[in-house]
Every structure is written in structure tokens, then in C-alpha cells.
């Protein structure tokens, strides 16, 4: 399990980096003091589906970085694209009647992959900025439509849309709302379509209709003339890979159409192939007005995000809008756009999305599904290259573990220590591996996960928790 030694740091170097880290670096979503006590794991290299830490451990990256390194680590073509563009034109802005070639080419390329009624792109640098842009666009749209009272955007409990003021407000993470007086005004939430957690007493398809119906209830509660838009991830990622029942999105679309409200598909995770289609909305057959993208557009090699704008919003902004007073210094950054173009070329030429849909997804579904036999596992679910399982104290009665035991974190620790990255969201363990994983590597990954479930069970037994 050892990486070539030249990539590892000496123990003294590792300790020095950890000390500097603790002294100066405030990590995102982190208990600073707790991390300082244990010290960060320092990641020094990536190759293919593996990352390597400073002590020479090789770890299978079951999360593709943070749902984004879809073409895998160590792609020279992406580094070359950035290098070439930096020498040619490292930066120029798009504010004052100027453009750069990669930004224009990328807009056309994304438009060609997007649903036919979505042909315009606005650039940001992250998923959070994409969603902030969306809030401003949605409100501007309704102003221009002569309905300025349509301000309210409906999101979902346990949805994730980023960490800026608007992104965190659109999301339904109560822990985030509790810090900083969120949500901002005009954003409300409905329950998520989590069949296992909220509707297991009825068939999934029936629950999908019920869960979509909560949107209609909320629209009527707020007042249909005040609602601007609904936002959702096709499959909730950070919330724990919540795959909605097949009936859900069709019913959501019907309700949005009925009340004329805009549909926002947050595809920061699902976009660029993760579910086996270029965009998650194409998998579910919805017709969004706005799509947020980031992460997979560059496979994480450089930050880039943006909004794909559907015809009705674009036509209004273009024909009636005058100046849209919004944008970022790095909107349409030429280097980021050049890397994105190269990343999309790789996805296409290596047929990674087709291969994912035809070979990898069915194989993952089969192999990951076998983990349902494990005594700790109450449920497994997969779609495309995302998968989740639920750890339970008693799988038959679906009795959960006491939250304070943090069973997911125990399992995650065993995974890391045994060479596979798996995320814990409460008692849900989730993966989203790179698209370049092979069927043999899926087998190896599932075997590792099974071993770590065994270790988790053994630890829980030794402490008398099962
Ligand atoms: N929308 C969705 C659906 C996301 O998953 C964002 C917006 C925000 O993107 P930026 O680029 O601003 O981070 C995300 C990000 C996790 C985790 O723990 C997930 C994300 C970010 C950080 C952690 O699963 N998703």
C-alpha cells in the first residue's frame, strides 16, 4: 500500500506542516480546536483514482475529491491546457465589451450539451457563486415581468446549495442557518424526498408524489403570486445521496408549470455526467429554467462555476433588461475556461459518460447492492456513480444507532485507515468515485468497504453498542 517514497514527506516534515496548519489555517466546515489536536492528514499527490498522503499511504478516492475530480488525478492534458492559456492570456475581464476565446468557446460547448431550450451561460467561480447569481437573476426576471412581488424561493430541508449568504439560505442545513442569522429574507423550505427517512410506510412511487405535493402546499401557504422559484438538486449530494423516487421530479415539474414558477436545477454535483447523462435534469426529464454548475465542469483542476440560463429567463434579461448589475472579476476566466474545454474534450473522447451509464453504473449497483447483506446495513441505493448505504442498529426494524455514538464517523475512520475514502452524513455512508474507475477497481472498492463495515461492527460490539 505504499506510494513511491519520493512523494512522501519525512515524519519531521509531516509534523512541521501539521504544526503550521494548526497555527495558521482555518479549514472549511471544521472544528478548529479538535483538528489541531489530532493534526490534518496531509495529501501530497494524486494519480488516477488514488490519493497519497505525506506518510506514503495510498487511498482509493471514493469521493472524487469533493464530488469533482471526475476524470481522475494526474491528467497532464489539463495542466497543459492551463499552462498554454496562462502564457497566451492569463486574464482579461469580460465586463467592458470584451471577450476571450475560451470563455466564448466554453459557453457554446456547454450550450450544446445542455437541454435545447437552455442556450446561455453566465460564469461564476464556484457553486455558491452560481447560486447567488441565480437568486439575483430570478428576482430580476420577475421584476422585468412586472411581478416584483414574486420574491420567494422555495428550497428543501437537507438540500445543499453552497456556503455564501444566499447559497446557505437556499440550502436546508439548519446547522448553517444557526450561524449568522440565516436564511436571508424570502427563502423558505419544504421537506426532502427521503423515502427511507420520511415515507417508508408507503411505496416509493406513492411517496414521491406526496413529497412533491409538499411544494404545492408551500406555494399555497406563501401565496402563489409571491413565489418566484423552486430549487433542488436532482439527487441531494451533501445531504447524504438522497435519491428521490422516480415519480418525484415529474410531479415537481407539473406543479412548477401549474403556478408558472421557475425551476432551478442545482447540478453542481449531478452536472457533467455523474448520473449517467450530461445533466441530472435530462435523467429525470425535467425542463429547468436555470441550472447551477461547478465542480465537474473542470474536474476540480481549477475553480469554475456558472449558470445555464433557459430561454424564457434569457430572453427577458436580454430583451427587456438593459444592464444586469452583477458579475465577478473572474467571470469567464480564460484559464479556467480553457481547462473546462479540455476536460469536456476528455469526457467526450474517452466516452466517459457513456461508459459510466452503460458499464460502471450497473456494475456499481450490483456490487454495492450486495453490501445490503451486511448485518450493519439497512439499505443501499445507487444511481449513476453515486451510492449510499444506511448503518442501523437493527436492520430489520430499521432502528437507528444513538446519534451520540457517531457511528458514521467510526466507519469513516476505518475506511480512511484502510485505504478508501467514504463520506459519512449522519448514519449514511456515501461514495461518488471518479468516472475512470474500472469494474475491477469497483470490486476492490466494495471489498474494502465491506472490510471496513466488518471493522466498524467489531468496534461497536467490543463497546457493547450492538
Ligand atoms: N450546490 C451543490 C449541489 C453542491 O453540492 C454547492 C452548490 C456549492 O459549491 P461550492 O463550489 O461553492 O462549494 C455544492 C458544494 C460535502 C460537500 O460534504 C459538498 C459540497 C461542498 C462541500 C462539501 O459533501 N458541495
Boltz pocket constraint, residues with backbone or C-beta under 6 A from the ligand:
constraints:
  - pocket:
      binder: B
      contacts: [[A, 66], [A, 125], [A, 126], [A, 127], [A, 128], [A, 129], [A, 131], [A, 160], [A, 161], [A, 162], [A, 163], [A, 167], [A, 233], [A, 237], [A, 238], [A, 239], [A, 266], [A, 267], [A, 268], [A, 269], [A, 294], [A, 295], [A, 305]]
      max_distance: 6.0
